[in-house]
Amino acid sequence: EIVLSAEERVRDLLRAAEEQARDRLDEAQQTAATEMREADVYALQTLRKLEDQLEGFIATVRNGVDALEARSADRPRS
C-alpha cells in the first residue's frame, strides 16, 4: 500500500508539474507574440519616419540638381 500510495503521489506530482510547465510555456508564447507585435509596430513607425526623411533629402538633392542645370543652361558656352 505504501508503494502504491507513493506511486500515485508521484503521478499526481508529475501531472501537476506538466500542467504548470504547459501553462508557463503558453504564457511565454503569448508574451513573445505580444512583444513581436509591438516590435513590428515600432519598426514600421521608424521605417516610415526614415522614408519621409529620405524623401525630403531626395527632394532637396533634386532641387539642387535642377538649379545647377538651369544655371548652367543659362550660361553662354565658351
VEXDREN-2710 file (C-alpha; in Angstrom, 1 decimal):
% VEXDREN-2710
k/r/px/py/pz
1/GLU/0.0/0.0/0.0
2/ILE/2.8/2.4/0.8
3/VAL/4.4/1.8/-2.6
4/LEU/1.1/2.2/-4.4
5/SER/0.4/5.4/-2.5
6/ALA/3.8/6.7/-3.3
7/GLU/3.5/5.9/-7.0
8/GLU/0.1/7.6/-7.1
9/ARG/1.5/10.6/-5.4
10/VAL/4.4/10.7/-7.9
11/ARG/1.9/10.5/-10.8
12/ASP/-0.1/13.4/-9.3
13/LEU/3.0/15.5/-8.8
14/LEU/4.1/14.8/-12.4
15/ARG/0.7/15.7/-13.8
16/ALA/0.8/18.9/-11.8
17/ALA/4.3/19.7/-12.9
18/GLU/3.4/19.1/-16.5
19/GLU/0.4/21.3/-16.3
20/GLN/2.4/24.0/-14.7
21/ALA/5.0/23.7/-17.4
22/ARG/2.4/23.9/-20.1
23/ASP/0.8/27.0/-18.5
24/ARG/4.2/28.7/-18.3
25/LEU/5.0/27.8/-21.9
26/ASP/1.6/29.2/-23.1
27/GLU/2.2/32.4/-21.1
28/ALA/5.7/32.7/-22.5
29/GLN/4.4/32.2/-26.1
30/GLN/1.7/34.8/-25.6
31/THR/4.2/37.3/-24.1
32/ALA/6.6/36.6/-27.1
33/ALA/3.8/37.1/-29.6
34/THR/2.8/40.4/-27.9
35/GLU/6.4/41.6/-27.9
36/MET/6.9/40.7/-31.5
37/ARG/3.7/42.7/-32.5
38/GLU/5.0/45.7/-30.5
39/ALA/8.4/45.4/-32.1
40/ASP/6.9/45.2/-35.6
41/VAL/4.8/48.4/-34.9
42/TYR/7.9/50.2/-33.6
43/ALA/10.0/49.1/-36.6
44/LEU/7.2/50.1/-39.1
45/GLN/6.9/53.6/-37.4
46/THR/10.7/54.0/-37.5
47/LEU/11.0/52.9/-41.2
48/ARG/8.1/55.3/-42.2
49/LYS/9.9/58.2/-40.4
50/LEU/13.1/57.3/-42.2
51/GLU/11.3/57.0/-45.5
52/ASP/9.9/60.5/-45.0
53/GLN/13.3/61.9/-44.2
54/LEU/14.9/60.2/-47.2
55/GLU/12.2/61.6/-49.5
56/GLY/12.9/65.1/-48.1
57/PHE/16.7/64.6/-48.7
58/ILE/16.0/63.4/-52.3
59/ALA/13.7/66.4/-52.9
60/THR/16.5/68.7/-51.7
61/VAL/19.1/67.0/-53.9
62/ARG/16.7/67.1/-56.9
63/ASN/16.1/70.8/-56.3
64/GLY/19.9/71.4/-56.2
65/VAL/20.5/69.4/-59.4
66/ASP/17.7/71.3/-61.1
67/ALA/19.0/74.6/-60.0
68/LEU/22.5/73.8/-61.2
69/GLU/21.3/72.5/-64.5
70/ALA/19.2/75.6/-65.0
71/ARG/22.1/77.9/-64.1
72/SER/24.5/76.0/-66.5
73/ALA/21.9/76.2/-69.3
74/ASP/21.7/79.9/-68.9
75/ARG/25.4/80.5/-69.2
76/PRO/26.9/81.1/-72.6
77/ARG/29.3/78.4/-73.8
78/SER/32.9/79.4/-74.3
END
